[in-house]
Amino acid sequence: MSLLPTVLLYTRDPQITDRIRGALVMVARVLPAASVDELDRLLAQYDPAMALADMRDGAGGQQVLEFIRRWPQTVFIALGDRRSDPLRLAMRSGAFGAEDLDPDLWRLQSLVERGLESLQLRREVARLQESSPESPTPAPPLRGERASYGVGGATPLWHLSLAMRNIEDVGSLFVRTVEGISAAMLLSRVGIFARDAASSGYRLRAGAGCLEATRATEFEAEDPLVRWMERHSHLVSLQLLAHIARPDPRLMLNRALDVMGAEAIAPFFARGRVYGWLFVGRRATGAPFTYADLEELSVLAGHVSTIIENAYLYEEAARQRTLAETLLQSIPSGILAASEDGTIRLCNAEAARVLGLQPQDLVGRPVEAAGGRVADLLRRALAGGETAGPQEWTDPGTGASVAALGRRLVHGGGCLGAVAVLDDRTESERLARRTEELERAAFWNDLAAAMSHEIRNPLTAIKTYAQLLPQRYADPEFREEFHGLVSEEVVRLQRIVEAINSFAHPPVPRWGTVDVPRMLAAAVEAARARVSAPGARVEVCVAEKAPAIVGDQAALTEALAHLVVNAIESARDPKTLHVVVAADPLRQAGADHLMLMVRDNGRGIDPAVRDRIFSPFGTTKAQGLGLGLPIVRRAVLDHGGRLQVDSCESGTRITMILPLAPVRSSPEVSAPAPSA
């Protein structure tokens, strides 16, 4: 059995039935009626009830007007075009409210909740009158009649509509609401309790004629009064307390009315929570509250509840808007946004600066006002064409280097507009050029130092023998020694020149399927031929499922050989050195890779030179140009892979992670590598 209240719905349109059912699924149980006869039967069964009626049907709409007059205790809400005559006639006939056929979800729920509150109040008053026939109770006025308030019989809702104009904030809303209700209903006391932003409790936010004790009172969220209103969500008055059978809640409500000096309390209830409540004292005229007064107060509280909820939402939206505007102006990139019709709607200060314009010269104008390049970028984005990367150009007027990226703004399947993100790269490019110049100068300095170091020794030997040659030319043994030394040192000089030339002009990669086991064995053999390490143990491990890759086998073999040479030369004691050369499969970023690793238990890399290990000529050895690791880095980059270096005092591990097919990109390298 459903615990939700029942709401009757009259319409011949099944789509309207589905729409209303969906909107009220958490509020009420909807019983549809497709004919006026069925609606008449349901009204007779559920009276007093709440009914939503589609007024578009001519004959059916006239019959609904008759039902409104015949069933005065039923709360009717008319559905249709708000400007149509049937809805106007329904309101004149006593309908509780009117709503569009395609209403806003929260607005319809709020209207239905207020109607159910009014219906509950009528039922309680009727039960109270039936249980106390000897107590004279003022007869409720006829449906559509209202008590006279103030001058000219103006209703509280009319006064409230005047009070709600030009509300700057929620605090002003509370004050004007209290003033409007007090003037409209001629009350001696009226006040509003609502949540305080600084705490979770409810305190008096505005009041007229309130007691000092009331101003000092604060109700916590777990207070029995608040919990009771959350469960019942309807008006409480002194006249209706006798209807509450249980003594505990009756005493609690009576005590709350006494604390506030109130005759009635009407909660502000929306979205399953209590926003606060309105309380009123006696009338200034001394006249008691009638059923019509309580009904009017209940409806009034429902309207105020919606207004307060909207005011809170407006304040939150204002805060979010201020935050968004501040964030937008603080972003270092220029932001230029256009609506779907190609009109610029937003421009931050950085975008205006980059374009050399003022924001007021751009906002509200077509995108062409920002220049042809930006306009083309935004127009293409609006048409659905996404740019692959930033578009770059140099402004002929300012000389600024600009990079712009356009994106289409899509929400819920529809296009909201497009945005262009502009970056002024003038300064960054200047710094990049300066850095490149410094790196180039450092490169030549390193090259000169390395060449000087490597060439000095052979030249010194050749010079020494050349100086002795005139004196000892007749000595055959000297001539033979001179010939051998000079030849050896010349070959050494040739190797230095060839190494530099090979590094400066690397061969074009020759792609093919790499035989991984053969490559590892060849690298170890080449390393042993270059460096002597008696007693060192070099172990080759190839996983059974190591995948084959496409690459330049010669380049990868040379790179591994350099790593193995470095590992052997890092030994503290060659007899205890253990070098592992391994190949294993690796699954990374959703793709298969080959992992080549060289690990040793040597001295590790000195932290002082860690950042320079991939720089050309950055060697710490007594001999050599320091081109080994730069060659390794270049081979990995040529294969679209990346390097990982892990080193400590107990050893070093260098890992090459290579895709199965070569990728011509600029992947991330774990250690910085200044360019040559």
GUSEVEX-926686 format. One line per field, with one value per residue (C-alpha): residue number from 1; chain; y, z, x. Coordinates in steps of 0.05 Angstrom, whole numbers, plus 5000, padded with zeros to 4 digits. Each point is the difference from the previous one (the first is absolute). Example, Ala and Ser with C-alpha at 12.3 -4.5 7.8 and 13.67 -1.06 7.14 Angstrom:
REM residues 2
num: (1; 2)
cadena: (A; A)
yy: (4910; 5069)
zz: (5156; 4987)
xx: (5246; 5027)
This chain:
REM residues 676
num: (1; 2; 3; 4; 5; 6; 7; 8; 9; 10; 11; 12; 13; 14; 15; 16; 17; 18; 19; 20; 21; 22; 23; 24; 25; 26; 27; 28; 29; 30; 31; 32; 33; 34; 35; 36; 37; 38; 39; 40; 41; 42; 43; 44; 45; 46; 47; 48; 49; 50; 51; 52; 53; 54; 55; 56; 57; 58; 59; 60; 61; 62; 63; 64; 65; 66; 67; 68; 69; 70; 71; 72; 73; 74; 75; 76; 77; 78; 79; 80; 81; 82; 83; 84; 85; 86; 87; 88; 89; 90; 91; 92; 93; 94; 95; 96; 97; 98; 99; 100; 101; 102; 103; 104; 105; 106; 107; 108; 109; 110; 111; 112; 113; 114; 115; 116; 117; 118; 119; 120; 121; 122; 123; 124; 125; 126; 127; 128; 129; 130; 131; 132; 133; 134; 135; 136; 137; 138; 139; 140; 141; 142; 143; 144; 145; 146; 147; 148; 149; 150; 151; 152; 153; 154; 155; 156; 157; 158; 159; 160; 161; 162; 163; 164; 165; 166; 167; 168; 169; 170; 171; 172; 173; 174; 175; 176; 177; 178; 179; 180; 181; 182; 183; 184; 185; 186; 187; 188; 189; 190; 191; 192; 193; 194; 195; 196; 197; 198; 199; 200; 201; 202; 203; 204; 205; 206; 207; 208; 209; 210; 211; 212; 213; 214; 215; 216; 217; 218; 219; 220; 221; 222; 223; 224; 225; 226; 227; 228; 229; 230; 231; 232; 233; 234; 235; 236; 237; 238; 239; 240; 241; 242; 243; 244; 245; 246; 247; 248; 249; 250; 251; 252; 253; 254; 255; 256; 257; 258; 259; 260; 261; 262; 263; 264; 265; 266; 267; 268; 269; 270; 271; 272; 273; 274; 275; 276; 277; 278; 279; 280; 281; 282; 283; 284; 285; 286; 287; 288; 289; 290; 291; 292; 293; 294; 295; 296; 297; 298; 299; 300; 301; 302; 303; 304; 305; 306; 307; 308; 309; 310; 311; 312; 313; 314; 315; 316; 317; 318; 319; 320; 321; 322; 323; 324; 325; 326; 327; 328; 329; 330; 331; 332; 333; 334; 335; 336; 337; 338; 339; 340; 341; 342; 343; 344; 345; 346; 347; 348; 349; 350; 351; 352; 353; 354; 355; 356; 357; 358; 359; 360; 361; 362; 363; 364; 365; 366; 367; 368; 369; 370; 371; 372; 373; 374; 375; 376; 377; 378; 379; 380; 381; 382; 383; 384; 385; 386; 387; 388; 389; 390; 391; 392; 393; 394; 395; 396; 397; 398; 399; 400; 401; 402; 403; 404; 405; 406; 407; 408; 409; 410; 411; 412; 413; 414; 415; 416; 417; 418; 419; 420; 421; 422; 423; 424; 425; 426; 427; 428; 429; 430; 431; 432; 433; 434; 435; 436; 437; 438; 439; 440; 441; 442; 443; 444; 445; 446; 447; 448; 449; 450; 451; 452; 453; 454; 455; 456; 457; 458; 459; 460; 461; 462; 463; 464; 465; 466; 467; 468; 469; 470; 471; 472; 473; 474; 475; 476; 477; 478; 479; 480; 481; 482; 483; 484; 485; 486; 487; 488; 489; 490; 491; 492; 493; 494; 495; 496; 497; 498; 499; 500; 501; 502; 503; 504; 505; 506; 507; 508; 509; 510; 511; 512; 513; 514; 515; 516; 517; 518; 519; 520; 521; 522; 523; 524; 525; 526; 527; 528; 529; 530; 531; 532; 533; 534; 535; 536; 537; 538; 539; 540; 541; 542; 543; 544; 545; 546; 547; 548; 549; 550; 551; 552; 553; 554; 555; 556; 557; 558; 559; 560; 561; 562; 563; 564; 565; 566; 567; 568; 569; 570; 571; 572; 573; 574; 575; 576; 577; 578; 579; 580; 581; 582; 583; 584; 585; 586; 587; 588; 589; 590; 591; 592; 593; 594; 595; 596; 597; 598; 599; 600; 601; 602; 603; 604; 605; 606; 607; 608; 609; 610; 611; 612; 613; 614; 615; 616; 617; 618; 619; 620; 621; 622; 623; 624; 625; 626; 627; 628; 629; 630; 631; 632; 633; 634; 635; 636; 637; 638; 639; 640; 641; 642; 643; 644; 645; 646; 647; 648; 649; 650; 651; 652; 653; 654; 655; 656; 657; 658; 659; 660; 661; 662; 663; 664; 665; 666; 667; 668; 669; 670; 671; 672; 673; 674; 675; 676)
cadena: (A; A; A; A; A; A; A; A; A; A; A; A; A; A; A; A; A; A; A; A; A; A; A; A; A; A; A; A; A; A; A; A; A; A; A; A; A; A; A; A; A; A; A; A; A; A; A; A; A; A; A; A; A; A; A; A; A; A; A; A; A; A; A; A; A; A; A; A; A; A; A; A; A; A; A; A; A; A; A; A; A; A; A; A; A; A; A; A; A; A; A; A; A; A; A; A; A; A; A; A; A; A; A; A; A; A; A; A; A; A; A; A; A; A; A; A; A; A; A; A; A; A; A; A; A; A; A; A; A; A; A; A; A; A; A; A; A; A; A; A; A; A; A; A; A; A; A; A; A; A; A; A; A; A; A; A; A; A; A; A; A; A; A; A; A; A; A; A; A; A; A; A; A; A; A; A; A; A; A; A; A; A; A; A; A; A; A; A; A; A; A; A; A; A; A; A; A; A; A; A; A; A; A; A; A; A; A; A; A; A; A; A; A; A; A; A; A; A; A; A; A; A; A; A; A; A; A; A; A; A; A; A; A; A; A; A; A; A; A; A; A; A; A; A; A; A; A; A; A; A; A; A; A; A; A; A; A; A; A; A; A; A; A; A; A; A; A; A; A; A; A; A; A; A; A; A; A; A; A; A; A; A; A; A; A; A; A; A; A; A; A; A; A; A; A; A; A; A; A; A; A; A; A; A; A; A; A; A; A; A; A; A; A; A; A; A; A; A; A; A; A; A; A; A; A; A; A; A; A; A; A; A; A; A; A; A; A; A; A; A; A; A; A; A; A; A; A; A; A; A; A; A; A; A; A; A; A; A; A; A; A; A; A; A; A; A; A; A; A; A; A; A; A; A; A; A; A; A; A; A; A; A; A; A; A; A; A; A; A; A; A; A; A; A; A; A; A; A; A; A; A; A; A; A; A; A; A; A; A; A; A; A; A; A; A; A; A; A; A; A; A; A; A; A; A; A; A; A; A; A; A; A; A; A; A; A; A; A; A; A; A; A; A; A; A; A; A; A; A; A; A; A; A; A; A; A; A; A; A; A; A; A; A; A; A; A; A; A; A; A; A; A; A; A; A; A; A; A; A; A; A; A; A; A; A; A; A; A; A; A; A; A; A; A; A; A; A; A; A; A; A; A; A; A; A; A; A; A; A; A; A; A; A; A; A; A; A; A; A; A; A; A; A; A; A; A; A; A; A; A; A; A; A; A; A; A; A; A; A; A; A; A; A; A; A; A; A; A; A; A; A; A; A; A; A; A; A; A; A; A; A; A; A; A; A; A; A; A; A; A; A; A; A; A; A; A; A; A; A; A; A; A; A; A; A; A; A; A; A; A; A; A; A; A; A; A; A; A; A; A; A; A; A; A; A; A; A; A; A; A; A; A; A; A; A; A; A; A; A; A; A; A; A; A; A; A; A; A; A; A; A; A; A; A; A; A; A; A; A; A; A; A; A; A; A; A; A; A; A; A; A; A; A; A; A; A; A; A; A; A; A; A; A; A; A; A; A; A; A; A; A; A; A; A; A; A)
yy: (5000; 5068; 5051; 5058; 5044; 4989; 5052; 4993; 5018; 5014; 5001; 4964; 5007; 4939; 5040; 5051; 4942; 4972; 5069; 5017; 4930; 5009; 5069; 4979; 4931; 5020; 5044; 4964; 4939; 5022; 4970; 5017; 5012; 5002; 5023; 5049; 4942; 4964; 5064; 5010; 4929; 5011; 5067; 4967; 4945; 5044; 5066; 5042; 4987; 5034; 5000; 5024; 5014; 5010; 5059; 4996; 4956; 5047; 4958; 4966; 5067; 5027; 4938; 5010; 5071; 4969; 4950; 5058; 5031; 4933; 4975; 5062; 4960; 4969; 5036; 5010; 5019; 5019; 4979; 5035; 5065; 5050; 5055; 4961; 5015; 4931; 5010; 5070; 4972; 4944; 5050; 5043; 4938; 4984; 4958; 4996; 5014; 4995; 4970; 4988; 4932; 4996; 5028; 5010; 4938; 5037; 5051; 4946; 4961; 5062; 5017; 4930; 4998; 5066; 4973; 4936; 5043; 5039; 4936; 4971; 5063; 4995; 4927; 5015; 5058; 4957; 4944; 5050; 5029; 4930; 4980; 5063; 5016; 5038; 5049; 5055; 5006; 5055; 4971; 5001; 5049; 4975; 4979; 5063; 5046; 5032; 5039; 5075; 5023; 5072; 5054; 4980; 4926; 4987; 4929; 4983; 4971; 5067; 5035; 4946; 5010; 5073; 4983; 4951; 5052; 5019; 4950; 5009; 4942; 4948; 5045; 5055; 4947; 4979; 5071; 5020; 4935; 5015; 5072; 4979; 4946; 5044; 5057; 4954; 4959; 5055; 4956; 5020; 4952; 4965; 4969; 4952; 4947; 4974; 4966; 5043; 4996; 5002; 4940; 4940; 5026; 5043; 5070; 5061; 5033; 5054; 5019; 5054; 5005; 4938; 4984; 5008; 4927; 4982; 5040; 4962; 4931; 4953; 4933; 4946; 4955; 4942; 5041; 4964; 5058; 4995; 4924; 5005; 5050; 4956; 4942; 5038; 5062; 5037; 5059; 4998; 5045; 5005; 4982; 4935; 4975; 4962; 4958; 4969; 4938; 4986; 5046; 5005; 5034; 5041; 5027; 5011; 5041; 5039; 5017; 5022; 5045; 5030; 5013; 5038; 5032; 4973; 4980; 4959; 4972; 4986; 4962; 5017; 4930; 4981; 4943; 4957; 5050; 5057; 5067; 5034; 5024; 5060; 5013; 5051; 5028; 5028; 5049; 5073; 5003; 4943; 4959; 4925; 4961; 4965; 4939; 5047; 5037; 4936; 4976; 5067; 4997; 4929; 5021; 5062; 4958; 4955; 5060; 5029; 4932; 5000; 5072; 4985; 4938; 5040; 5055; 4950; 4971; 5070; 5016; 4934; 5014; 5070; 4972; 4948; 5054; 5045; 4941; 4981; 5072; 5008; 4934; 5019; 5065; 4965; 4947; 5016; 4979; 5043; 4974; 5022; 4967; 5007; 4977; 4954; 5058; 5025; 5057; 5012; 4992; 4998; 5028; 5002; 5054; 4955; 4985; 5074; 5014; 4946; 5026; 5073; 5019; 5020; 4950; 5049; 5001; 4924; 4979; 5001; 5004; 4946; 4957; 5037; 5058; 4958; 4994; 4952; 4945; 4996; 5007; 4942; 4958; 5013; 4992; 4933; 4978; 5021; 4960; 4938; 5000; 4989; 5024; 4947; 5047; 5073; 5048; 5046; 5067; 5065; 5063; 5048; 5061; 4982; 4946; 4954; 4926; 4971; 4928; 4988; 4937; 4997; 4953; 4990; 5004; 4944; 4985; 4949; 4986; 5073; 5053; 5057; 5036; 4998; 5024; 5022; 4994; 5050; 4997; 5054; 4962; 5059; 4999; 4924; 4996; 5054; 4960; 4936; 5034; 5027; 4930; 4969; 5051; 4985; 4924; 5008; 5040; 4948; 4946; 5032; 5013; 4927; 4979; 5044; 4975; 4927; 5009; 5035; 4945; 4943; 5030; 5028; 4932; 4973; 5067; 5005; 4932; 5016; 5067; 4969; 4948; 5051; 5044; 4942; 4976; 5045; 4979; 4925; 4989; 4955; 4954; 4945; 4979; 5072; 5006; 4935; 5023; 5069; 4968; 4955; 5055; 5051; 4950; 4979; 5071; 5020; 4942; 5024; 5070; 4970; 4961; 5065; 5036; 4941; 4997; 5074; 4994; 4939; 5035; 5063; 4961; 4936; 4949; 4995; 4947; 4934; 4972; 4926; 4944; 4998; 4933; 5016; 4942; 5010; 5075; 4991; 4949; 5046; 5059; 4961; 4974; 5071; 5027; 4946; 5016; 5074; 4992; 4947; 4975; 4934; 4964; 5044; 4960; 5025; 4964; 5003; 4986; 4999; 4986; 4944; 5047; 5059; 5030; 5014; 5074; 5040; 5042; 5012; 4940; 5030; 5065; 4962; 4952; 5060; 5033; 4937; 4991; 5070; 4984; 4935; 5035; 5053; 4945; 4962; 5064; 5016; 4939; 5010; 4932; 4964; 4933; 5017; 5037; 4972; 5030; 4978; 5014; 4983; 5004; 4995; 5015; 5061; 5022; 5076; 5052; 4947; 4978; 4946; 5020; 4967; 5017; 4995; 5007; 5003; 4994; 4999; 4998; 5052; 5068; 5035; 5068; 5059; 5047; 5059; 4977; 4966; 5057; 5000; 4926; 5008; 5063; 4992; 5003; 4996; 4944; 4991; 4949; 5015; 4980; 5003; 5054; 4982; 4983; 4932; 5020; 5055; 4946; 4955; 5057; 5015; 4927; 4997; 5064; 4975; 4940; 5041; 4972; 5029; 4990; 4988; 5008; 4974; 5005; 4996; 4981; 4926; 5003; 5028; 4977; 5032; 4978; 5011; 4995; 4991; 4994; 4940; 5045; 5064; 5064; 5066; 5043; 5037; 4955; 5015; 4985; 4990; 5040; 5069; 5001; 5067; 5002; 5004)
zz: (5000; 4980; 5057; 4951; 4995; 4941; 4944; 4946; 4928; 4945; 4929; 4934; 4981; 5022; 4992; 5051; 5047; 4994; 5009; 5063; 5030; 4989; 5031; 5062; 5010; 5067; 5022; 4987; 4970; 4935; 4980; 4928; 4972; 4924; 5002; 5040; 5023; 5029; 5033; 5031; 5028; 5030; 5030; 5034; 5026; 5026; 5019; 5028; 4950; 4957; 4924; 4941; 4939; 4927; 4977; 4926; 4984; 4989; 5026; 5052; 5023; 5011; 5040; 5043; 5015; 5024; 5043; 5033; 5022; 5020; 5041; 5040; 5048; 4944; 4980; 4924; 4959; 4928; 4945; 4933; 4970; 5056; 4954; 4976; 5018; 5030; 5053; 5016; 5009; 5044; 5046; 5004; 5016; 5061; 4973; 5048; 4946; 4926; 4965; 4930; 4967; 4996; 5069; 5036; 5044; 5065; 4988; 4989; 5061; 5043; 4976; 5013; 5069; 5018; 4975; 5041; 5062; 4988; 4991; 5065; 5037; 4974; 5021; 5070; 5009; 4976; 5049; 5056; 4985; 4998; 5067; 5036; 4974; 5064; 4991; 4954; 4945; 4948; 4936; 4945; 4945; 4932; 4950; 4967; 5057; 5040; 5064; 4995; 5017; 5005; 4952; 4942; 5017; 4971; 5013; 5035; 4934; 4967; 5055; 4996; 4925; 5014; 5055; 4955; 4949; 4995; 5051; 5007; 5047; 5044; 5062; 4964; 4976; 5072; 5023; 4943; 5007; 5074; 4984; 4944; 5041; 5061; 4960; 4960; 5058; 5053; 5047; 5067; 4993; 4941; 4990; 4958; 5026; 4948; 4996; 5016; 4951; 5059; 5035; 4988; 5044; 4989; 5030; 4992; 4935; 4999; 5046; 5019; 5072; 5021; 5073; 5023; 5020; 4928; 4972; 5045; 4983; 4951; 4978; 4980; 4940; 5047; 5042; 5010; 4967; 4937; 4998; 5008; 4943; 4955; 5011; 4994; 4959; 5014; 5040; 5076; 5039; 5070; 4973; 4969; 5059; 5029; 4937; 5019; 5041; 5029; 5059; 4989; 4932; 5020; 5061; 4959; 4947; 5054; 5033; 4933; 4987; 5070; 4989; 4936; 5026; 4939; 4981; 4940; 4968; 4925; 4977; 4938; 4970; 4934; 4971; 5062; 5049; 5045; 4980; 5059; 5022; 5005; 5066; 5013; 5064; 5012; 4954; 5020; 4995; 5050; 4950; 5003; 4942; 4957; 4956; 4940; 5037; 5015; 4929; 4974; 5048; 4977; 4927; 5016; 5035; 4938; 4955; 5048; 5004; 4924; 5001; 5055; 4964; 4936; 5039; 5030; 4931; 4972; 5055; 4986; 4925; 5013; 5041; 4947; 4946; 5040; 5010; 4927; 4977; 5049; 4978; 4927; 5009; 5040; 4947; 4965; 4933; 4959; 4997; 4946; 4998; 4948; 4998; 4947; 4955; 4998; 5049; 5051; 5069; 5044; 4997; 5057; 5007; 4975; 4935; 4988; 5014; 4952; 4945; 5015; 5012; 5057; 5028; 4987; 4926; 4996; 5045; 4963; 4931; 4947; 5006; 4940; 5047; 5031; 4934; 4942; 5030; 5066; 4962; 4954; 5060; 5035; 4937; 4985; 5072; 4997; 4935; 5036; 4973; 5056; 4990; 5009; 5038; 5016; 4942; 5003; 4968; 5010; 5006; 4947; 5041; 5068; 4980; 5053; 4990; 5012; 5007; 4999; 5010; 4983; 5030; 4991; 5064; 5002; 5054; 4998; 4927; 4980; 4982; 5050; 4962; 4993; 5038; 4977; 5048; 4983; 5026; 4990; 4987; 4986; 5066; 5004; 4929; 5018; 5061; 4958; 4949; 5056; 5032; 4933; 4989; 5069; 4989; 4932; 5031; 5056; 4947; 4963; 5066; 5019; 4931; 5002; 5070; 4980; 4935; 5036; 5052; 4951; 4947; 5048; 5019; 4930; 4976; 5059; 4984; 4926; 5015; 5049; 4950; 4944; 5040; 5013; 4929; 4972; 5056; 4999; 4928; 4990; 5055; 4965; 5064; 5013; 4929; 5008; 5067; 4971; 4941; 5045; 5050; 4947; 4963; 5064; 5022; 4930; 5002; 5069; 4972; 4942; 5048; 5038; 4936; 4976; 5067; 4998; 4926; 5015; 5057; 4958; 4939; 5023; 4948; 4975; 5040; 4963; 5024; 5004; 5047; 5058; 5024; 5075; 5027; 4945; 5013; 5075; 4987; 4948; 5048; 5056; 4952; 4974; 5071; 5021; 4939; 5021; 5074; 5039; 5064; 5023; 5049; 4984; 4990; 4944; 4998; 4942; 5015; 4945; 5021; 4962; 4980; 4983; 4938; 4935; 4981; 4937; 5005; 4980; 5029; 4990; 5037; 5058; 5005; 5003; 5054; 5043; 4990; 5028; 5061; 5013; 4993; 5051; 5047; 4996; 5012; 5062; 5038; 5067; 4992; 4932; 5036; 5036; 4942; 4977; 4938; 4976; 4930; 4994; 4951; 5024; 4974; 5030; 4996; 5008; 4983; 4966; 4952; 4998; 5007; 5004; 5062; 4993; 5066; 5021; 5075; 5039; 5073; 4989; 5032; 4973; 4967; 5037; 5018; 4980; 4927; 4998; 4960; 4948; 4984; 4933; 4980; 4946; 5027; 5071; 5020; 5066; 4973; 4990; 4927; 4951; 4972; 5040; 4939; 5024; 5038; 4950; 4945; 5044; 5009; 4926; 4982; 5049; 4974; 4928; 5020; 5034; 5069; 5066; 5051; 5074; 5045; 5071; 5038; 5071; 5037; 4990; 4924; 4939; 4956; 4932; 4964; 4927; 4988; 4925; 4963; 4955; 4939; 4993; 5019; 4974; 5060; 5057; 5060; 5071; 5026; 5074; 5003; 4967; 4937; 4974; 4924; 4960)
xx: (5000; 5027; 5012; 4999; 4937; 4954; 4993; 4947; 5020; 4950; 5028; 4988; 5074; 5041; 5065; 4974; 4984; 5071; 5031; 4959; 5012; 5075; 5000; 4961; 5030; 5030; 4942; 4934; 4966; 4966; 4933; 4983; 4931; 4991; 4927; 4957; 4956; 5061; 5023; 4931; 5002; 5070; 4980; 4940; 5045; 5058; 4966; 5031; 5057; 5051; 4990; 5041; 4956; 5018; 4958; 5014; 4940; 4941; 4942; 5045; 5027; 4929; 4983; 5063; 4976; 4935; 5039; 5039; 4934; 4969; 5059; 5022; 5044; 5041; 5064; 5001; 5062; 4984; 5049; 5007; 5026; 5005; 4974; 4940; 4928; 4985; 5055; 4974; 4930; 5027; 5035; 4937; 4959; 5045; 5057; 5059; 5052; 5018; 5060; 5027; 4993; 5075; 5017; 5066; 5011; 5013; 4945; 4948; 5023; 4998; 4930; 4974; 5033; 4966; 4933; 5008; 5016; 4936; 4961; 5028; 4981; 4928; 4995; 5026; 4951; 4943; 5018; 5006; 4931; 4970; 5032; 4976; 4930; 4983; 5057; 4979; 5052; 4996; 4974; 5051; 4985; 4977; 5052; 5029; 4980; 5057; 5000; 5011; 5070; 5022; 4977; 4956; 4999; 5070; 5025; 5066; 5025; 4990; 5039; 5053; 5009; 5015; 5048; 5038; 5021; 5074; 5027; 5075; 5014; 4966; 5004; 4961; 4950; 4985; 4991; 4954; 4960; 4987; 4981; 4953; 4964; 4995; 4969; 4954; 4971; 5003; 5041; 5029; 5058; 5032; 5068; 5042; 5047; 5050; 5067; 5060; 5058; 5048; 4969; 4955; 4944; 4939; 4996; 4956; 5020; 4946; 4942; 4951; 4974; 5039; 5018; 5071; 5002; 4981; 5058; 5049; 4971; 5034; 4972; 5050; 4989; 4983; 4951; 4932; 4963; 5043; 4994; 4924; 4994; 5044; 4952; 4935; 5017; 4935; 4976; 4993; 4952; 4972; 4930; 5027; 5042; 4940; 5000; 5068; 4984; 5070; 5015; 5076; 4999; 4939; 5038; 5063; 4962; 4963; 5066; 5030; 4940; 5009; 5074; 4986; 4936; 4965; 4930; 5023; 5063; 5006; 5062; 5041; 5007; 5032; 5041; 4992; 5028; 4976; 5029; 4968; 4931; 4955; 4965; 4944; 4970; 4931; 4967; 5005; 4924; 4992; 4959; 5015; 5029; 4948; 5008; 5008; 5055; 5038; 4992; 5025; 5059; 5017; 4999; 5040; 5053; 5005; 5012; 5051; 5034; 5009; 5025; 5050; 5025; 5009; 5035; 5049; 5012; 5010; 5051; 5037; 4998; 5027; 5057; 5015; 4998; 5047; 5047; 4997; 5013; 5058; 5029; 4991; 5037; 5056; 5014; 5066; 4971; 4953; 4928; 4952; 4932; 4946; 4927; 4974; 4980; 5072; 4993; 5056; 4970; 5062; 5070; 5050; 5054; 5056; 4963; 4988; 5074; 5024; 4954; 5019; 4927; 4954; 4948; 4944; 5021; 4988; 4942; 4934; 5032; 5010; 5063; 5030; 5014; 5056; 5036; 4998; 5042; 4961; 4934; 5019; 5019; 4933; 4958; 5032; 4989; 4926; 4993; 5026; 5071; 5050; 5071; 5054; 5046; 5013; 5002; 5060; 5014; 5037; 4959; 5026; 4981; 5028; 5050; 4971; 5003; 4930; 4976; 4925; 4958; 4925; 4950; 4925; 4958; 4949; 4949; 4945; 5012; 4991; 5051; 5006; 5054; 5076; 5061; 5069; 5058; 5055; 5072; 5052; 5063; 5045; 5036; 5004; 5029; 5050; 5021; 5003; 5045; 5044; 5003; 5017; 5056; 5028; 4995; 5033; 5056; 5007; 5002; 5058; 5036; 4992; 5022; 5061; 5019; 4990; 5039; 5056; 5003; 4998; 5046; 5052; 5030; 5013; 5025; 5048; 5028; 5008; 5032; 5050; 5023; 5001; 5047; 5047; 4999; 5056; 5047; 4984; 4983; 5060; 4974; 4959; 4967; 4976; 4974; 4960; 4972; 4984; 4963; 4958; 4982; 4982; 4957; 4964; 4986; 4975; 4952; 4977; 4988; 4962; 4955; 4985; 4981; 4958; 4963; 4983; 4980; 4957; 4965; 4988; 4977; 4966; 4982; 4928; 4963; 4990; 4934; 4987; 4979; 5049; 5026; 5000; 5043; 5051; 5001; 5014; 5055; 5033; 4997; 5035; 5053; 5014; 5005; 5050; 5042; 5004; 5015; 5037; 4967; 5030; 4955; 4939; 4935; 4954; 4933; 4951; 4927; 4947; 4928; 4965; 4944; 5045; 4966; 5036; 5004; 5012; 5062; 5072; 5037; 5069; 4981; 4968; 5059; 5048; 4957; 4999; 5075; 5012; 4957; 5036; 5068; 4978; 4975; 5066; 5041; 4958; 5027; 5032; 5033; 4994; 4999; 4935; 4967; 4934; 4967; 4931; 4975; 4926; 4943; 4928; 4930; 4964; 4927; 4996; 4947; 4958; 5055; 5054; 5073; 5068; 5041; 5076; 5038; 5073; 5011; 5066; 5023; 5054; 5013; 4938; 4996; 5028; 4941; 5042; 5001; 4932; 4969; 5056; 5006; 4963; 5038; 5053; 5072; 4973; 5048; 5035; 5050; 5073; 4993; 4943; 4954; 4938; 4957; 4975; 4937; 4981; 5003; 4956; 4950; 4997; 4988; 4942; 4969; 5007; 4959; 4946; 5018; 5022; 5055; 4997; 5061; 5002; 5065; 5025; 5063; 4986; 4994; 4966; 4943; 4986; 4937; 4981; 4924; 4987; 4933; 4993; 5001; 5041; 4964; 5028; 4983; 5035; 4986; 5016; 5070; 5010; 5065; 5009; 5042; 5025; 4998; 5064)
